[in-house]
Amino acid sequence: MPSNTLTLVLAANRGTGLEPLTIDRPKAAVPFGGKYRVIDFTLANCLHSGLRQVLVLTQYKSHSLHKHLRDGWSIFNPEMREFITAVPPQQREGLNWYGGPFDAIRQNRYLVERSAAGQVLVLMGEAIYRMDYAELIRAHRESAAVVTLAVRGIREPGSGVQPLVRLDADGRVRELLPAPVDGAPGGLDEPLSTMGVYCFDKSWLLAALDPGREGPDQDLGLDLIAPLLGAVNVCGYRFGGARGRVTPDRYWCDLASIDAYYQANMGLLRADPPLDLYQVDWNIRTYQGQYPPARTVPGATSGTEGIFVNSMLAAGTVISGGGVNHSILFPRVRVHDGAIVDSSILFDGVQVGAGANLRNCIIEKDVQVPAKSRIGFGGKLDAERFPVSADGIVVVPKGYRF
């Protein structure tokens, strides 16, 4: 059944909640977990689920995302009608960019029409989770639904505010509700929410792509499916159940803010992390540069050994007489003599000067932190120089010069 499925990955979101990490890249291309990009998790799910016809709908500052797809995901055989292809707005019906998820699908109607697939899987490519889509597709066929949407318990690990769902005893969707502003479940007996994962019968979806449709275009569940409940068979598929080949960690996070992003990364450092990156038959693929192994060496001046404790170090990283604790270091990071990095995330190519002290920071790509600097200790100086999140996480933007 996966071979009879066309997959559309929505990756056009600017990710305003993640600024300044999304000033020069879309949300789907934001680095995560020491070596990955956010979209790698959705694409890895597709790969392991047997989905081989994948269109990634892109828009906002998409160069880095397109490059990542080319370098890390050019793995399918086009002669076998397999592909992962980036599709920016083609403007076949006008000069508009994608106006929302419905409009993005509608603008690519011709790609859906020319596909021989019987169903269309629509995915949000901007959340962190692992899921066996093959089982969702199988459940969709078994239930004879025209639409099946994945639902998760909102008390389970994850973040973000998604529309609420009410299912009946047979698993059919009876109600889709906007998420309350305060995040409360709204009196539902079993609080469930959507995940941005939808399986459509292709013929029904094509009929629904009305070019004259008016109304909001923010959420497929609320804007497209909710008005039709009762008229068509819409079913819910429970995320993290017994079906599927993924260990049921039930983790889902849409990285809705800098604080959610920071906590999702720091969660990977727990003794029993909420997201399982180490299932041997469900690895998360990405592009990796050909860098030497990470290592620690004594400082050139002090002779003190470089150390790291409870941290992730990517390839090419060198700790030279410095100390790293409870932190995530992406490739090619250098921590120099006497520098201390604590509870921080350092992107590719960051240089931490001798004697610098970083705490509760996110440092963007290629930033050079001068010797003796102190960042993340609160006070007026941090707030004057850098964006600071509600929880006090300091973000040093890309290209910042001290």
HELIX and SHEET records of a PDB file:
HELIX    1   1 PRO A    2  ASN A    4  5                                   3    
HELIX    2   2 THR A   16  LEU A   18  5                                   3    
HELIX    3   3 LYS A   27  ALA A   29  5                                   3    
HELIX    4   4 ILE A   39  HIS A   48  1                                  10    
HELIX    5   5 HIS A   63  TRP A   73  1                                  11    
HELIX    6   6 PRO A   78  MET A   80  5                                   3    
HELIX    7   7 PRO A  101  GLN A  107  1                                   7    
HELIX    8   8 ARG A  109  ARG A  114  1                                   6    
HELIX    9   9 TYR A  133  SER A  143  1                                  11    
HELIX   10  10 LYS A  202  ALA A  208  1                                   7    
HELIX   11  11 LEU A  220  LEU A  220  1                                   1    
HELIX   12  12 GLY A  221  ILE A  225  3                                   5    
HELIX   13  13 ALA A  226  LEU A  228  5                                   3    
HELIX   14  14 ILE A  258  GLY A  267  1                                  10    
HELIX   15  15 LYS A  380  ARG A  385  1                                   6    
SHEET    1   A 7 PHE A  83  VAL A  87  0                                        
SHEET    2   A 7 GLN A  53  THR A  58  1                                        
SHEET    3   A 7 THR A   5  ALA A  11  1                                        
SHEET    4   A 7 GLN A 119  MET A 124  1                                        
SHEET    5   A 7 LEU A 192  ASP A 201 -1                                        
SHEET    6   A 7 VAL A 147  GLY A 153 -1                                        
SHEET    7   A 7 VAL A 234  ARG A 238  1                                        
SHEET    1   B 7 PHE A  83  VAL A  87  0                                        
SHEET    2   B 7 GLN A  53  THR A  58  1                                        
SHEET    3   B 7 THR A   5  ALA A  11  1                                        
SHEET    4   B 7 GLN A 119  MET A 124  1                                        
SHEET    5   B 7 LEU A 192  ASP A 201 -1                                        
SHEET    6   B 7 LEU A 164  LEU A 167 -1                                        
SHEET    7   B 7 VAL A 173  LEU A 177 -1                                        
SHEET    1   C 2 PRO A  31  PHE A  32  0                                        
SHEET    2   C 2 TYR A  36  ARG A  37 -1                                        
SHEET    1   D 3 ILE A 128  TYR A 129  0                                        
SHEET    2   D 3 TRP A 252  CYS A 253 -1                                        
SHEET    3   D 3 GLY A 158  SER A 159  1                                        
SHEET    1   E 5 ARG A 295  VAL A 297  0                                        
SHEET    2   E 5 VAL A 318  SER A 320  1                                        
SHEET    3   E 5 ARG A 334  VAL A 335  1                                        
SHEET    4   E 5 GLN A 351  VAL A 352  1                                        
SHEET    5   E 5 GLN A 368  VAL A 369  1                                        
SHEET    1   F 5 ILE A 307  VAL A 309  0                                        
SHEET    2   F 5 GLY A 323  ASN A 325  1                                        
SHEET    3   F 5 ILE A 340  ASP A 342  1                                        
SHEET    4   F 5 ASN A 357  ARG A 359  1                                        
SHEET    5   F 5 ARG A 374  ILE A 375  1                                        
SHEET    1   G 5 MET A 312  LEU A 313  0                                        
SHEET    2   G 5 ILE A 328  LEU A 329  1                                        
SHEET    3   G 5 ILE A 345  LEU A 346  1                                        
SHEET    4   G 5 CYS A 361  ILE A 363  1                                        
SHEET    5   G 5 VAL A 394  VAL A 396  1                                        
END                                                                             
